Amino acid sequence: MEKLIVKYSDVHKLVVKISADIEASGWEPDVIVAIASGGFIPARIFKTFLKKDIYVVGLRRYFDDASPIPVPVKVQWIDEVERKLAGKKVLLVDEVDDTRITLVYCVGELLKNSPAEIRVAVLHQKDKPKQAVYPSEIKVAYEGVVIPDVWIKYPWDAVDIDLQDEGRE
């Protein structure tokens, strides 16, 4: 399968683009929720531009990095989640919208805590049929760039960052 090798500077530029899209829309989140682990670093960069607190949720979709499980498993969640999210505008951040299963599961769990609104932001939107559909409450999903269905190698997964930066992983 073809690979897309992503550098930290690519991640930063995509967050800058999405932050500008959010600002242009006139919408302002109250909090950022990062899906671990791919949403950690993008969420932290969003914080630089949006100046909002970050909460982290941990969801596991793969147990051996090869075989997906049908429903994500919670491995970490927000303490006092209802108090922190009720009535708030939430920006949910992940690195990629591939099958959409993880994003839809997370949105469903977050909606149980009565946020005012949830919008989704992903760096990469894979141009392929999705296996899940956002609930009607999701009106807006921001994307950095639409890409073909390729394997993405993010810099935080690199063993040798110099090779990653050279595009040789």
Long-range contacts (C-beta under 8 A, 24 or more apart in sequence): 1-150, 1-151, 2-148, 2-150, 2-151, 3-150, 3-151, 3-152, 3-153, 3-169, 4-124, 4-147, 4-150, 4-151, 4-152, 4-153, 5-153, 5-164, 5-167, 5-168, 5-169, 6-123, 6-124, 6-152, 6-153, 6-154, 6-155, 7-155, 7-164, 7-165, 8-41, 8-155, 11-41, 11-42, 11-45, 11-123, 11-154, 11-155, 12-45, 14-42, 14-123, 14-124, 14-144, 14-145, 15-42, 15-45, 15-46, 15-49, 15-123, 15-144, 16-49, 17-144, 17-145, 18-46, 18-121, 18-123, 18-142, 18-143, 18-144, 19-46, 19-49, 19-50, 21-142, 22-50, 22-91, 22-119, 22-121, 22-142, 25-140, 27-89, 27-119, 27-140, 28-89, 29-88, 29-89, 29-90, 29-91, 29-119, 30-88, 30-89, 30-90, 30-116, 31-55, 31-84, 31-85, 31-88, 31-89, 31-90, 31-91, 32-90, 32-91, 32-93, 33-57, 33-78, 33-85, 33-90, 33-91, 33-92, 33-93, 33-106, 33-110, 34-93, 34-94, 35-59, 35-92, 35-93, 35-94, 35-102, 35-103, 35-106, 36-75, 36-76, 37-156, 38-94, 38-95, 38-96, 38-154, 38-156, 39-93, 39-94, 39-95, 40-156, 41-156, 42-93, 42-94, 42-95, 42-121, 42-123, 43-93, 46-91, 46-93, 46-121, 50-91, 52-91, 55-84, 55-85, 57-106, 57-109, 57-110, 59-102, 59-105, 59-106, 61-101, 61-102, 68-99, 68-101, 71-101, 71-105, 72-101, 72-102, 72-105, 72-106, 74-109, 77-109, 81-113, 82-113, 82-114, 84-113, 85-110, 85-113, 85-114, 85-115, 86-113, 86-114, 86-115, 87-114, 87-115, 87-116, 88-115, 88-116, 89-115, 89-116, 89-117, 89-118, 89-119, 90-115, 90-117, 90-118, 90-119, 91-118, 91-119, 91-120, 91-121, 92-118, 92-119, 92-120, 92-121, 93-120, 93-121, 93-122, 94-120, 94-121, 94-122, 95-122, 95-123, 95-124, 95-152, 95-154, 96-122, 96-123, 96-124, 96-125, 96-126, 96-152, 97-122, 97-124, 97-125, 97-126, 97-130, 97-141, 97-143, 98-126, 98-128, 99-130, 99-131, 99-132, 100-130, 100-131, 100-132, 100-133, 100-134, 101-131, 101-132, 103-132, 103-134, 104-132, 104-133, 104-134, 104-135, 105-132, 107-134, 107-135, 107-137, 107-138, 108-135, 111-135, 111-137, 124-152, 126-150
